[in-house]
Amino acid sequence: MSSRRVVVTGLGTTSPLGGDVPTTWNALLAGQSGVRHLEEPWADELPVRIAARVAVEPSEVLDRVKARRLDRSSQFAMVAAAEAWADAGLGEDVDPERLAVSLASGIGGVTTLLSNYDALKEKGPRRVSPLAVPMLMPNAPAANVSLAYGARAAVHAPTSACASGNEAIAMALDLIRWGRADVVIAGGTEAAIHPLPMAAFAQMMALSKNDGDPTTVSRPWDTARDGFVLGEGSGALVLESEEHARARGARIYATVLGAGISNDAHDIAQPDPAGRGGTRAIQGALADGQIDPSSVVHVNAHATSTPQGDVAEGLMLHSVLGSAVEQCVVTSTKSMTGHLLGGAGALEAVATVLALHHRVSPPTINLDERDPAVDLDIPTSRRDLPAGDVVALNNSFGFGGANVAVAFGSS
């Protein structure tokens, strides 16, 4: 593997807090929640009737004819990628054969799959869409982004449940280091707010069943937490070799220093209570980037608001950072966005990069009484980060035991 340095030059998102990066970022800093009551009639039959829908429907942004040929997950990806591409100022500056896409989804086109199955049952096989397969396949978001920008180097769609988006960024880092691409559009997307996935998550006791004010339900590390809130949306980043970015005079948000990937091999859904797999992933990111733990000043934690997972992540950070954890500002933006599953790591990577770029961490909201088992500095209002050469971590963990940590450095 080469020693090519990799930088972030473009950011894009569509999220429960806004239809673009500036709106989403300002809402995060203000501690606003994107969780709402679901208005669809089918929600009345479910034990969970809240979720974090995107703030701006993709139909308001995309060409309507083209949008109808895309699953909702691909629509989100196209919106986020377009913003990231424009933000990076790319055009003829990149050779299509040196441009790649690494864009993930944890579940893929589930709404297309289920709607076409309903059509099959109710109206027969002739009513199944001829576009169903290219819309529902898990690599559809990545493939559609590659078609939009002519990416010919490679198109990847890693699937590792809720770690998928972060793993896509780790893969993009490797693609550039290996010399297989100069530029990669990386990220994740998810669109699973549908009765079947919601009923399934509720049945396995993963979703919060709190029926109070929806904006207060996602509460990482709080003693009253009882599960996550399902969100939807996408995050995208443009990664480039530093040489390529500087040659075209690009603005650089941050450096991608390293990534670590591991697996628990403990349980299909529950995390290792001791956090050993996640610890190895974080250690791997620091080793990959040759990072001293004392330089880590910020962590955008996976912290979904589940009883076991939130505690395990605290153990991981103490294990890896040691006494340096006392100077590290930890946040969970899921307290505001809900959990975007395969899109979570990508949206949170955008937030991590912006935290470094602007030297300010978003808060964790709804933290009224911190779990005594979690000994971390978790501010409930925005917190300034120190100047100088510093590092921030973005953690993601998923069903199947997947663990991914990506380390970003200040530019």
Stockholm file with secondary structure:
# STOCKHOLM 1.0

chainA/1-411         MSSRRVVVTGLGTTSPLGGDVPTTWNALLAGQSGVRHLEEPWADELPVRIAARVAVEPSEVLDRVKARRLDRSSQFAMVAAAEAWADAGLGEDVDPERLAVSLASGIGGVTTLLSNYDALKEKGPRRVSPLAVPMLMPNAPAANVSLAYGARAAVHAPTSACASGNEAIAMALDLIRWGRADVVIAGGTEAAIHPLPMAAFAQMMALSKNDGDPTTVSRPWDTARDGFVLGEGSGALVLESEEHARARGARIYATVLGAGISNDAHDIAQPDPAGRGGTRAIQGALADGQIDPSSVVHVNAHATSTPQGDVAEGLMLHSVLGSAVEQCVVTSTKSMTGHLLGGAGALEAVATVLALHHRVSPPTINLDERDPAVDLDIPTSRRDLPAGDVVALNNSFGFGGANVAVAFGSS
#=GR chainA/1-411 SS CCCCCEEEEEEEEEBTTBSSHHHHHHHHHHTCCCCEECCSGGGGGSSCCEEBCCSSCGGGTSCHHHHTTSCHHHHHHHHHHHHHHHHHTCSTTSCGGGEEEEEECSSCSHHHHHHHHHHHHHHCGGGSCTTHHHHHSTTHHHHHHHHHHTCCSEEECCCCGGGHHHHHHHHHHHHHHTTSCSEEEEEEEECCCSHHHHHHHHHTTCBCCCCSCGGGSCCTTBTTCCCBCBBCEEEEEEEEEHHHHHHTTCCCCEEEEEEEEEECCSCSSSCCTTCHHHHHHHHHHHHHTTCCGGGEEEEECCCCSCHHHHHHHHHHHHHHHGGGGGGCEEECTHHHHCBCGGGHHHHHHHHHHHHHHHTEECCCCSCSSBCTTCCSBCCSSCEECCSSSCEEEEEEEETTTEEEEEEEEEC
#=GC SS_cons         CCCCCEEEEEEEEEBTTBSSHHHHHHHHHHTCCCCEECCSGGGGGSSCCEEBCCSSCGGGTSCHHHHTTSCHHHHHHHHHHHHHHHHHTCSTTSCGGGEEEEEECSSCSHHHHHHHHHHHHHHCGGGSCTTHHHHHSTTHHHHHHHHHHTCCSEEECCCCGGGHHHHHHHHHHHHHHTTSCSEEEEEEEECCCSHHHHHHHHHTTCBCCCCSCGGGSCCTTBTTCCCBCBBCEEEEEEEEEHHHHHHTTCCCCEEEEEEEEEECCSCSSSCCTTCHHHHHHHHHHHHHTTCCGGGEEEEECCCCSCHHHHHHHHHHHHHHHGGGGGGCEEECTHHHHCBCGGGHHHHHHHHHHHHHHHTEECCCCSCSSBCTTCCSBCCSSCEECCSSSCEEEEEEEETTTEEEEEEEEEC
//
